[in-house]
């Protein structure tokens, strides 16, 4: 569960 949020957070931050 935490992995999914962590990946999503990183992807969103990286995209910005």
CHARMM-style PDB file with segment names, atoms N, HN, CA, C and O in Angstrom:
ATOM      1  N   UNK     1       0.864  -1.213   0.000  1.00  0.00      PROA
ATOM      2  CA  UNK     1       0.000   0.000   0.000  1.00  0.00      PROA
ATOM      3  C   UNK     1       0.892   1.254   0.000  1.00  0.00      PROA
ATOM      4  O   UNK     1       0.706   2.166  -0.805  1.00  0.00      PROA
ATOM      5  N   UNK     2       1.830   1.271   0.892  1.00  0.00      PROA
ATOM      6  HN  UNK     2       1.981   0.530   1.546  1.00  0.00      PROA
ATOM      7  CA  UNK     2       2.703   2.467   0.979  1.00  0.00      PROA
ATOM      8  C   UNK     2       3.538   2.596  -0.307  1.00  0.00      PROA
ATOM      9  O   UNK     2       3.859   3.696  -0.757  1.00  0.00      PROA
ATOM     10  N   UNK     3       3.874   1.439  -0.872  1.00  0.00      PROA
ATOM     11  HN  UNK     3       3.614   0.545  -0.506  1.00  0.00      PROA
ATOM     12  CA  UNK     3       4.698   1.467  -2.098  1.00  0.00      PROA
ATOM     13  C   UNK     3       3.943   2.206  -3.209  1.00  0.00      PROA
ATOM     14  O   UNK     3       4.521   3.030  -3.918  1.00  0.00      PROA
ATOM     15  N   UNK     4       2.659   1.906  -3.352  1.00  0.00      PROA
ATOM     16  HN  UNK     4       2.189   1.236  -2.777  1.00  0.00      PROA
ATOM     17  CA  UNK     4       1.883   2.541  -4.435  1.00  0.00      PROA
ATOM     18  C   UNK     4       1.864   4.063  -4.233  1.00  0.00      PROA
ATOM     19  O   UNK     4       2.069   4.815  -5.186  1.00  0.00      PROA
ATOM     20  N   UNK     5       1.629   4.504  -3.040  1.00  0.00      PROA
ATOM     21  HN  UNK     5       1.463   3.894  -2.265  1.00  0.00      PROA
ATOM     22  CA  UNK     5       1.558   5.959  -2.766  1.00  0.00      PROA
ATOM     23  C   UNK     5       2.943   6.578  -3.002  1.00  0.00      PROA
ATOM     24  O   UNK     5       3.057   7.657  -3.584  1.00  0.00      PROA
ATOM     25  N   UNK     6       3.985   5.886  -2.546  1.00  0.00      PROA
ATOM     26  HN  UNK     6       3.892   5.010  -2.073  1.00  0.00      PROA
ATOM     27  CA  UNK     6       5.353   6.400  -2.694  1.00  0.00      PROA
ATOM     28  C   UNK     6       5.696   6.577  -4.186  1.00  0.00      PROA
ATOM     29  O   UNK     6       6.238   7.602  -4.598  1.00  0.00      PROA
ATOM     30  N   UNK     7       5.367   5.563  -4.965  1.00  0.00      PROA
ATOM     31  HN  UNK     7       4.926   4.730  -4.630  1.00  0.00      PROA
ATOM     32  CA  UNK     7       5.653   5.631  -6.418  1.00  0.00      PROA
ATOM     33  C   UNK     7       4.835   6.765  -7.046  1.00  0.00      PROA
ATOM     34  O   UNK     7       5.353   7.543  -7.847  1.00  0.00      PROA
ATOM     35  N   UNK     8       3.578   6.847  -6.680  1.00  0.00      PROA
ATOM     36  HN  UNK     8       3.158   6.215  -6.029  1.00  0.00      PROA
ATOM     37  CA  UNK     8       2.700   7.893  -7.251  1.00  0.00      PROA
ATOM     38  C   UNK     8       3.249   9.273  -6.878  1.00  0.00      PROA
ATOM     39  O   UNK     8       3.294  10.169  -7.721  1.00  0.00      PROA
ATOM     40  N   UNK     9       3.655   9.445  -5.651  1.00  0.00      PROA
ATOM     41  HN  UNK     9       3.619   8.717  -4.966  1.00  0.00      PROA
ATOM     42  CA  UNK     9       4.191  10.736  -5.189  1.00  0.00      PROA
ATOM     43  C   UNK     9       5.454  11.090  -5.974  1.00  0.00      PROA
ATOM     44  O   UNK     9       5.628  12.226  -6.414  1.00  0.00      PROA
ATOM     45  N   UNK    10       6.316  10.114  -6.140  1.00  0.00      PROA
ATOM     46  HN  UNK    10       6.175   9.190  -5.783  1.00  0.00      PROA
ATOM     47  CA  UNK    10       7.578  10.367  -6.856  1.00  0.00      PROA
ATOM     48  C   UNK    10       7.287  10.696  -8.319  1.00  0.00      PROA
ATOM     49  O   UNK    10       7.877  11.618  -8.881  1.00  0.00      PROA
ATOM     50  N   UNK    11       6.397   9.957  -8.919  1.00  0.00      PROA
ATOM     51  HN  UNK    11       5.917   9.208  -8.463  1.00  0.00      PROA
ATOM     52  CA  UNK    11       6.076  10.186 -10.345  1.00  0.00      PROA
ATOM     53  C   UNK    11       5.471  11.582 -10.521  1.00  0.00      PROA
ATOM     54  O   UNK    11       5.828  12.306 -11.450  1.00  0.00      PROA
ATOM     55  N   UNK    12       4.576  11.944  -9.643  1.00  0.00      PROA
ATOM     56  HN  UNK    12       4.286  11.355  -8.888  1.00  0.00      PROA
ATOM     57  CA  UNK    12       3.924  13.268  -9.758  1.00  0.00      PROA
ATOM     58  C   UNK    12       4.983  14.358  -9.572  1.00  0.00      PROA
ATOM     59  O   UNK    12       4.990  15.350 -10.300  1.00  0.00      PROA
ATOM     60  N   UNK    13       5.853  14.176  -8.622  1.00  0.00      PROA
ATOM     61  HN  UNK    13       5.848  13.370  -8.030  1.00  0.00      PROA
ATOM     62  CA  UNK    13       6.894  15.194  -8.329  1.00  0.00      PROA
ATOM     63  C   UNK    13       7.884  15.233  -9.506  1.00  0.00      PROA
ATOM     64  O   UNK    13       8.329  16.304  -9.917  1.00  0.00      PROA
ATOM     65  N   UNK    14       8.215  14.068 -10.032  1.00  0.00      PROA
ATOM     66  HN  UNK    14       7.854  13.198  -9.698  1.00  0.00      PROA
ATOM     67  CA  UNK    14       9.177  14.018 -11.148  1.00  0.00      PROA
ATOM     68  C   UNK    14       8.564  14.686 -12.387  1.00  0.00      PROA
ATOM     69  O   UNK    14       9.246  15.413 -13.110  1.00  0.00      PROA
ATOM     70  N   UNK    15       7.296  14.438 -12.619  1.00  0.00      PROA
ATOM     71  HN  UNK    15       6.742  13.847 -12.033  1.00  0.00      PROA
ATOM     72  CA  UNK    15       6.632  15.023 -13.793  1.00  0.00      PROA
ATOM     73  C   UNK    15       6.645  16.546 -13.712  1.00  0.00      PROA
ATOM     74  O   UNK    15       6.784  17.235 -14.723  1.00  0.00      PROA
ATOM     75  N   UNK    16       6.500  17.048 -12.513  1.00  0.00      PROA
ATOM     76  HN  UNK    16       6.386  16.488 -11.693  1.00  0.00      PROA
ATOM     77  CA  UNK    16       6.469  18.521 -12.359  1.00  0.00      PROA
ATOM     78  C   UNK    16       7.865  19.036 -12.657  1.00  0.00      PROA
ATOM     79  OT1 UNK    16       8.105  20.242 -12.596  1.00  0.00      PROA
TER      80      UNK     16
END
